[in-house]
Amino acid sequence: MVQTRFVLLALLLALAACTDGPPAKGQPTMAELAARQPYQPQPLPPKAKAAADAERLALAARPLADLLASPADADRFLALPEALRRAYAANQPDQAAAHAAALIKLLQRFAGHPRYGDAIFLAHQTLGKIAIQKGDTKTAVAELYASTNNPGSDRLTHGPIPMELARALVDLGERKAVAHFLDRCSHFNLERDKLVDWGVLIRKGINPDLVPYSPGCSPGPC
């Protein structure tokens, strides 16, 4: 009986430590922290840089519209991430969402591709940001989780994890969701200790910097 009470108390304490809502008193918002932290790009490891360079050359060799219209899955898998980024940057959320959906539909055919994890992350993170624009926080959280359902990649392992969606959701009070997202990212990113520590701070009501902030997400996932 005593042991049961101890377990129940431990569960209650754990739940209390994972509260949603605003940050602790006096804490700046994530948006304010982002404004204070200029983006400092980090070099990709040689293997990832070579892959990024090869991708840029392949995209430059043919018009993007031709690649998107190609009957070859490989052409569209190459082109859709770039088309998605351009549409989102141009404030065309419907077009960006359409490209994200098309990319997700292709994913099962490229499970062993080096860009597989990047494509999952990019598509679902973008859909999450679009959901926030529409005021749909529930979908944004679901997309945040979905973006981590991947085996990782050179870029996701060695590079910074883009945090735009996570920052926005913390400011909307979705602290548990973002802490869980950081825990999941720690399974494939080399900065696992930092990511776990951020999750702990967020659960306590403290807003960490979540740097490096990645506004353009290029050449990596966004």
Summary of the structure (lengths in Angstrom):
residues: 222
radius of gyration: 18.9
end to end distance: 50.2
largest distance: 70.8
contacts: 678
relative contact order: 0.16
helix: 64%
strand: 0%
